């Protein structure tokens, strides 16, 4: 997962970036000019789960306000050297989701980011049941028919984005941006189709029903949802659930 990091003090960056990388977070450094420029990228498809970590500085509350004014829906967390309840309250009132104090552990940060994201998508619990699938929002691989199914890093990222939007259509572009949007080496967008195919094979191989659960909604994207069984005379027909509106990406 990529994470925007605002830390203007060069002597603090090395240790912070190492902690993030150990938690499988990829830091993307940003400076003051980032917040004063064109912030349209924070509302791009797939950007609604991408987090910001901002060091507490005199300008930080204004940076948070600019992000929210630009339409940023992603997690915004502030990191400070010492506890200061008054300043923390100002950050939260400006639009921050959380205010953390050094020392920061990467595992805790990931859990806080996941918590913000799942609530933003309407999930209060750490997991969601999708038919025979239990999808977790804490980094664990899914359980399918009570068996843990191992996913690769990219498969997991795509599955997680679909699971956050369970029962809703997600455009392929939104998935691509969520997974690859800030990568230096970006593959062709067809790579999403390849990974979806792999996910379908793993899901169908482990479900008792044999269903792959990930539906292609032609011209719109993908949706993960359980099949709906309909009795037609003596014939049981399995079809997809009615299509709701396309999930907004922020």
N, C-alpha and C positions, 0 to 999 in steps of 0.2 A: 504494500500500500504506500503510495506517495503521500507525503505530508509537507505542506508549506511551513517553513520555519523562519520566523523573524527574530534574529538574535544579533544586534549590532555590535556586541562586544566580541572581538575576534578571539580573545583568550578563553571564552566560554564555549565556543563552537565545537572544538575537537571532542571534548568529553560528552557533550550533548549529542552530537551526531553519532558517536560510537554507541551510546545507549540506545538511540533510535534504531540504528542498523542491527544491533543485537536482538531487537524485538521485531525484526523483519519489516521495519518502516524505512522508506527511502526519503531522506530529507531533501527538500527543494528550497534552497536559500532565497529569501526575498528581502529587499531593502525598503527604505522609506518611500522611494519613488514608485515602487509597485503599487502602493495604496493610493497614490495620487494620480495614477495613470488610468488607462482603460481597464476596467475590472469586468468586462463582459465575459471573460473566460470563466468566472465563478458561477455563471448561470448557464454555461454550456451543458448539453446533454451529457449525463454521466458524472457531472461535477458535484452533484448534491450530496455525495458521501465523502468527498475529499476534505480532510481536516486541515486546520491551521493551528499552529502552536506559536504563540507570540510572547516574547520576553516582556515582562512588565517594565515599561519605560514611560516617561512623561507623555509620549505621543501615542501610547498603545490604545488607550480608550478611544481616541479619535480614529485610529486604524480600524478598530472593531466597528465603530459606527459607519465608516465608509464601506466596509464589507457588507454589512447588513443593508445599508441604503442601496447598494448595487444589486441586491437580491440574493446574496449568498445564503444558502440554506444548509451548508455543511457545518460540521462541528468546529467551533472556535474555542480554543482553550488558551488560558493565560498562565505563564510560568513566572514565579517571582522568587527572589532570594530569601525573603523573610516574610512571615505572616503579617498581614496588615489588613484587618477586617474592613476598615473604611475604604481603602483603595480597592480591595476585592469586590466590595459592594458596588463601587462605581463601574468596575469592569463588567460585572454581571448586568447591571442596569443598562450599560451601553450595548449589550447584546451577546456577551460571551456566554458560553454554555457551562464553563467550569473555570475555577481559579486554583492552580496548584502551587505547591511550595517545594523548592529544592530540599533534599535530593529527590530526583525524579527517577522512577523505575519504569523501563519501557513496557513491561507487562501490565502495570497499572494504567499507563497511558492508553495502551491498546484497548483495555477493558472499558475505560471511560469513553473512548471514541466509539466503540461498538455500542455502548449503552445509549449515547446520543443518537446514533444512526437508527438503531432499531425503534426507539420511541418516535423518531421523526417519521418513520414509515408505519406507525401504528402498532408496534409490537412491544408490549410491556414486559414479557418474559424473555428468558435467554434463548428460547427456541420456539419454533412454530411447527405444527403438524400439518403435513400436506399429504393426505391419504396415508400410504404406507411409509412415507418419508418423514423423518424428524430432522429438520434443518436447525443447526445451532448458529448463533450470532457471536459466539465467543472464540471462534477460531477452530473449533473441533470439526472433524469430518462428519458428514451426515450419517444417521442410522437409517437403514432401509430394511424393512421387515425385521427389525430388531437386530440387525447386523451392521457393524461399522464398516463403511465403504471408504477406502482410501482414495483421495483425489490429489492430483498434482496441484502445484501452486496456482497455475493459470485456471485449471478446472475449478478449483475452489473459489477463486475470485469471481468467476462467471456465475457459478452456482449460487454464491452468496448474494450477488446482485439480483438474480432471479428470485431467490427466496425472500429477500427484503420486499420485493414487489409481488409476492405470491398472489395468484389469481388475477394479476393485472398484466397487460401487454407492455413489454419493454422493447423499445426500438433497438435494432442491432447497433446503431451509432451510439446510443446511450451506454450499452454494454462495453463497446470498444473504448469509449472515452473513460469509463470508470476503471477499466483494466489497463489500458495502454496510453491514456491521454497525455501523461507527462514523461513517458519513456523516451530516451534518446534515440533508440532504434525501434521504430514503429513498423510492424509488419502490415501486409495488406489486410483490409478488413475481412477478407474471406476466412481469416484465421478464426474468427468467432464461429463460423459455420463448422469448422473442423473440430473445435473444442466442444461445441454443442452436440455434434455427432458422437464424440467420445463419451460425453456425459450420458447421453441417451443409452448407449450400449451398457455402461456400468449400472445405470438405474434399472433398465429392463432385465439385466442378468441377475439382479438381486431382489426384485419385487416378486411376490407370489403371483401377482396378476400378469406379470410379464410386460406391463405397460411402461413406457419410457417417460411419461409425465410432462415432457417439454414439448409444447405444441408450437408449430410454426403458424403464425397468423400472417398470411401472405400480404405483402405490401406494408406491413406494420411492425413486425418483429416477432418476439418469442414470449411465451407465457408458460410458467410452471403451475400446474394445477392437477388435482386428481381427476381421473376419468369419471364420467357420469354414465352409469349403466341404465339403459332404457329397455323395457320389455316391449317388443313388437310381435304380438301374437305369441308364438312359442319360441321366437328368436330373440336372444339377448344381444342388443347392439350397444357397443361402447362408443360414446361420442364425447366431444369436448364440451366444457361448460360454456354458457353464453359469454360472449366477449364484452368485458367492460371497457371503459375508455382507456386510451393510451396513458400509461403512467407518465406524469410530468417529471422532468429531470431537474427541476429547480426553477 
